[in-house]
């Protein structure tokens, strides 16, 4: 009986692990975009630079939220991780959408 339970648990962990890995890959891609944008901020005009720094702070906060939601997924037992999945998906979507909005709005203009 114990072997069956362990086998079932490992099968249930596979979609969770796959989900976690996919989310982490998306988060890493978003962080790479954020880093590239951060590096380009010094080319902005002084007024744009201040706004861009505020946007970067907001985006870093969204990154932290995604990490916290993924930690909730990681810590969830059994099938309860799917309940936390929706929150993690929403946080990741908010990060990517915000990054898209800020990058489109902040076309660098060299001073």
N, C-alpha and C positions, 0 to 999 in steps of 0.2 A: 504494500500500500504506500509506503514512504517513497519508493522509487517512482511510482506513478505521479505522486504529487510533485516531486522534483522535476520530472519530465514536463508536466503541465506548466509549472512555474517558469521553466526555461523557455518554453514555447511562447508564453505570454510576455516574457521579457524581450523577445526579439522585435516585435513591432515598436515597443517603447524605446529600445536602444536605437533602432533605425530612425525613429522620430527625433530623438535627442540629437543624433549625429547630423540629420538634415537641418535641424534648427541651428545647431552650432555652426554648420557650414554657411548658412544664410547670414547668421550674425557676424561671422568672420568677414564675409564679403562686405557687409554694411560697415563694419569697423574699418576695413581697408579703404572704402570710399570716404569715410569720415576723416581718416588720417591724411589721405591725399588732399582733401579739401582744406583741412587744417594747415597743411604745408603751403597751400597757395594763398592763404589769408594775408600774408605779408605783402602781397602784390596789390591788395585792394587799396582804395583811397581811404584816408583816415576815418571818414564817416562810415563807410562800408565795413571797415575793419571792426569797429565797435559792435555793429549789428551782427557781423559774422561770429564774433566771439560769444555773444549772447546765444546765438543759434547753436553754436558748438556746445555750449554748456547744456542747453536743452537736449540736444542729441545724445550727449554723454549720459544724461539722466535717463533717457529712453533706453540706452544700452544697458544701464544698470537694472532697469525694470525687466528687460528681457532676460537677463541673467538670473534675476530673482525668480521669475516665472518658470524658467527652465530648471532651477533648483527645486522648485515645488514639484515639478514633474518627476525629477530624479528621485526625490524622497518618497513619492507616493507608493503605496503598497498595492500589489495585485492589479486589478483593473481600475482602481480609483485614479490612476494617472490620467485617464482619458478626461476626467472632470477638469483637471488642471491644464490639459492640452489646449482647450479653447482660450484660456487666459493667456497662455504662452503665444498662441497664434495671433491673438489680438495685439499683444505687446510688440511682437515682431513686425506685424503689418503696420502698426503706428510708427515704428522706427523707420521703416523703409519709406513710407509715404512722407514722413516729415523730412527725411533726408532728400528725397526727390524734390519736395517743395522748396526747401532752403537752397538747394543747389541751382534750381531753375531761377529762383528769385535773385540770387547773388552772383550774377555773371560778373567776373572780375574785371574791373576797369583800372588799368595801371595808372598810378598817380604821377 
